[in-house]
Amino acid sequence: MNDVTAAKLAEALNNCANEPVHIPGTIQPHGYLLAFSADFSAVVAVSDGVQKLLNAEPADIFNSTPADLLPSSLFEGVNNALKRLKHGVPNWSFDCHLAEAEPKNCFCTCYLSDSIVILEVEPVVRRPPDDYIAEITDQLDRLRETTTVQETLEQLTKSVAVLSGYERILVYRFDNNWNGEVIAEHRTAEDIHSYLGHSFPASDIPSQVRALYQKNVLRDIVDATASPAKILLNPDIEHSAKLNLTAGVLRGVSPIHLKYLANMGVKRALSVAMFEDTKLWGLLSCHGLEPSQVHPYQRHAIKALVAVAKERMLLQRQYAAERFYAATEESRKALLDPQKEIMAPDELLSAEGDRWLKLFNVESVALVHGRQTTVVGEDCDKSVLVDAANWLVDKHSATGLFSTSELAATKLEAVFAETDFCGLLAVALPYDRSKTGWLLFLRKEVLEVRNWAGHPEKTTIEHYKGVDVLSPRKSFASWQEIVRGKSREWQREEKQAARFLAEDLAIGASAYQIEQLNEKLKKANKRLKHLVHTDALTQIWNRYHLEQSVDEQIAVAKRYDRCLSVIIFDIDNFKGVNDTYGHDIGDTVLQNLALSIEDEMRDGDIFGRWGGEEFLILAIESDLEDAEKLAERLRKKLLSVEFEKAGTITASFGVAEMQEGDTRSSLIKRADEALYKAKNSGRNRVVSAG
Ligand SMILES: Nc1nc2c(ncn2[C@@H]2O[C@H](COP(=O)(O)OP(=O)(O)OP(=O)(O)O)[C@@H](O)[C@H]2O)c(=O)[nH]1
């Protein structure tokens, strides 16, 4: 970088940004400036050359009152303007015909600067043609017919060329670092140099110049080759030394900027600021190859075109955003479809992720919750995602949103260092108070080829007004830079849509959690029911269940006029088993007996433990004979079973069939009595209630 050190460059940049361009102490020499006291009674300052307009010497001018000094039409014009300015209008313009002075036709602009009244007078050289209004209307219509932002900008440059006569019209858009890129251009002849696609460094339009555009959107430099006219202050009046010319049109141009224009081959220039909401978005810049003056009406026409283009672009952006939201909506419907079975967030991501890859133009979408990760698209190391999410939880939980198109310029640089990802859009899942769940959209690098208009590194420094400043570039020859490490930028609607999707995932997650809870509850209920109805030792129905079943089956049998029988059986001499082999062996006998009997049962019959070593069978649709047969079969089955240490055992069976008027207790009582008889008549037998 020549012999310019970084420190010197920074100082020079700073000096450039501090040049007080709004109080230049000069005006452009084609016009005149007069400044009056707030009460319009005294002349405070005039521009050098105003003698020509007023036909008077400066000394006389300063000694005269405005009423004596100004031609009557001008005096009236200012008086009239003052009434408007007092009502808060920032500046007021009027046409003026000067009968006795040259030039005859003027365009005047009045404004207040720290309560000093400033009058700028521009000679009107050439009026626009008579059909100019028709031409403006035609161009406005053309602008209104455009359908994309790019088309609008291109039409704007063409329309401005038609209405202004400038040779090269550019639309220059600022990036986040205030570098500008020419994104639309119109040239009136092929041999005029093109800057389309070229970038200009931020230092070309330093911050205080950008700030001026916020206050006065138009800058008209009529002759970039002319020396500025000094503003002469009335030595007899005390006032601040410099006049703030922000609101006017004649403000003198910084010599550095004039040099810049000269190096570019531009001899007149007009720029109009373009805003997105209230932020400076770009500039419409008109370049002329020869000095010339546009009529103030033409300036207004250009401003009107820019205003219409801005509206148009806003509308087109809204349409584009709407189309994007509509596409997102499809995904949201799928996420929240009540017909679909409820899925876990990671399942939802797997189901919808492919759609999101396309919609957001990303390489990967990931869901991270604690140490759990799900990735759709190109894989990313789990530990990278977990570390990123931890950082996000720590630093961005409050907003629940983080985005960058240059990870290497953020604190996540080290986390993503080993990956190919350069862009991250992260949104917190709002179900999570601690914001530990994050949805991440990841983009890879997009190599950006920047065509700089002139080599930004070939900067030289020069001395200007006692300080070092950047020299205007001598060459604007194209120079190519490859910008690495950046992804496509995240659009506002993408951020908004990502938030919506995270919300939906969170709702999905809550629904899933509720379903999970319901499932758990169902299982717990089932377990509880099992516990309530099952005998813990033998795992067959318990007395509680058997009693309910007897009641139910009696009711069913009565309603459908079916038979029902009850078998109660009791192990013979079971006390002996316990006494001989111990209680544990007794338990095992009970368990094995339950298994053996269950094996022999028909599907419809109900078998359970009635208590101790006593069991009950409800033989559905069985009469006494059927039940007896069943009991007999079971008795024999028991004889065939070897109960390990306990060997074989026998049991006694009592059988009873339901009779008219039977209740649970009467039916069971009869079966019990039959069992009693079986025991008393020698055991190991089946006895039926008569
Ligand atoms: N191991 C074990 N024994 C049980 C259980 N429930 C009852 N018993 C035993 O079963 C035996 C029943 O004895 P008794 O009522 O005298 O009848 P029994 O010895 O089977 O003689 P009979 O019924 O007259 O043939 C007692 O020793 C009880 O302790 C149990 O859950 N496990």
The ligand as a Tripos MOL2 file, in Angstrom:
@<TRIPOS>MOLECULE
LIG
   32    34     1     0     0
SMALL
NO_CHARGES

@<TRIPOS>ATOM
      1 N1        -47.2090  -70.8890   51.0110 N.pl3     1 LIG1
      2 C1        -48.3950  -70.3340   51.1460 C.ar      1 LIG1
      3 N2        -49.2970  -70.9200   51.8990 N.ar      1 LIG1
      4 C2        -50.5350  -70.4100   52.0060 C.ar      1 LIG1
      5 C3        -50.9020  -69.2570   51.2990 C.ar      1 LIG1
      6 N3        -52.2240  -68.9950   51.6020 N.ar      1 LIG1
      7 C4        -52.6480  -69.9600   52.4770 C.ar      1 LIG1
      8 N4        -51.6000  -70.7910   52.7220 N.ar      1 LIG1
      9 C5        -51.5680  -71.9240   53.5820 C.3       1 LIG1
     10 O1        -52.5000  -72.8670   53.2360 O.3       1 LIG1
     11 C6        -52.7330  -73.6630   54.3780 C.3       1 LIG1
     12 C7        -54.1880  -73.9600   54.5300 C.3       1 LIG1
     13 O2        -54.3210  -74.8440   55.5150 O.3       1 LIG1
     14 P1        -55.6860  -75.4510   55.9720 P.3       1 LIG1
     15 O3        -56.7640  -74.3890   55.8970 O.co2     1 LIG1
     16 O4        -55.4700  -76.0680   57.2490 O.co2     1 LIG1
     17 O5        -56.0380  -76.5010   54.8870 O.3       1 LIG1
     18 P2        -55.2500  -77.6750   54.2630 P.3       1 LIG1
     19 O6        -53.9780  -77.9080   54.9840 O.co2     1 LIG1
     20 O7        -55.0680  -77.3750   52.7740 O.co2     1 LIG1
     21 O8        -56.1600  -78.8030   54.4190 O.3       1 LIG1
     22 P3        -57.5140  -79.0620   53.6650 P.3       1 LIG1
     23 O9        -57.9070  -77.8300   52.9720 O.co2     1 LIG1
     24 O10       -58.4270  -79.4010   54.7370 O.co2     1 LIG1
     25 O11       -57.1890  -80.1260   52.7170 O.co2     1 LIG1
     26 C8        -52.1640  -72.8930   55.5810 C.3       1 LIG1
     27 O12       -50.9950  -73.5180   56.0340 O.3       1 LIG1
     28 C9        -51.8690  -71.5560   54.9930 C.3       1 LIG1
     29 O13       -50.7560  -70.9410   55.6340 O.3       1 LIG1
     30 C10       -49.9440  -68.6440   50.4950 C.ar      1 LIG1
     31 O14       -50.1570  -67.6250   49.8500 O.2       1 LIG1
     32 N5        -48.7230  -69.2340   50.4170 N.ar      1 LIG1
@<TRIPOS>BOND
     1     1     2 1
     2     2     3 ar
     3     2    32 ar
     4     3     4 ar
     5     4     5 ar
     6     4     8 ar
     7     5     6 ar
     8     5    30 ar
     9     6     7 ar
    10     7     8 ar
    11     8     9 1
    12     9    10 1
    13     9    28 1
    14    10    11 1
    15    11    12 1
    16    11    26 1
    17    12    13 1
    18    13    14 1
    19    14    15 2
    20    14    16 1
    21    14    17 1
    22    17    18 1
    23    18    19 2
    24    18    20 1
    25    18    21 1
    26    21    22 1
    27    22    23 2
    28    22    24 1
    29    22    25 1
    30    26    27 1
    31    26    28 1
    32    28    29 1
    33    30    31 2
    34    30    32 ar
@<TRIPOS>SUBSTRUCTURE
     1 LIG1         1 GROUP 0 **** ****
